[in-house]
Amino acid sequence: MAKIIAGIGSSHVPAIGAALDNGKTEEPYWKRVFSGFEKSQQWMRDTKPDVAIVVYNDHASAFSVEIIPTFALGCAAEFPPADEGWGPRPVPVVKGHPALASHIAQSVILDEFDLTICNKMEVDHGMTVPMNLLFGKIDKDSHWPCPVIPLAVNVVMYPPPTGHRCYMLGKAIRKAVESYPDDLRVVIFGTGGLSHQISGPRAGLINSKWDKTFLDNLSKNPQKLAKIPHVDYMREAGAEGIEMVMWLIMRGALDDKVDEVYRFYTVPASNTAVGHIILENHRRGGKTPARRKPAAGKLKHAAARAKIQRVRG
Ligand SMILES: [Fe+2]
């Protein structure tokens, strides 16, 4: 049986991708951001998921104002990086997992969540930047470490889905994954945000207090977040802060009680707040979410976990 072992929340600031692609990660401004993900990359190397589901939003790359699906699931065998105006990012083509994706589509749609099925789709920075932050920089002629199932969510044109709808969709995705017969260890990403507004009189808005409370509740009290209406995101986190509802899909797919193993928060990056969190499902029967291998691997994971310090900005 497949199972979701952990959830990852991460911003997807496009300038982070540009900094990575243009060799600026050691510049002091960007080093502050990238250094916050070094422990996360070690966690990912230790965890070695079989599949990742990445919840993200398209920025008029695969879709346009002509067609805007609320939830679009990538069921293709591969997803090329999109040309966002200056050529595709120099990252590998994302390889999908059509069998699991199709299984999720069937289960979730029959559970009355009306996903759009995408058998051809390009993916933009909304997906590839968080993947770089967790998997590291990977040459475009190489490959990502595991297959990825994209789930695109409309947060660019009103009305986006409610936080509650997202949270419940996460639960339906978990049910779908757990009814898949193969033994797959799955991680799920929620991406976007945190607080930011990129246009209008409030351009540049960042609300660190809101962001940190959001991260606290994401970890301990997600049901409270699921009740937040759109207008509160707009008022408190800025127009583009509505991207944060996507983190609730990730959270809905996890146990009610989770282990927060890492958190990072810094401002600003470009004109946004960068937030990041890793939540593991509770260990069952003393097993860790790390890949079960020899005892040495277990010890290595435990040592890595011991080194991880929770960063509370
Ligand atoms: Fe975005």
Boltz pocket constraint, residues with backbone or C-beta under 6 A from the ligand:
constraints:
  - pocket:
      binder: B
      contacts: [[A, 12], [A, 57], [A, 59], [A, 126], [A, 192], [A, 193], [A, 243]]
      max_distance: 6.0
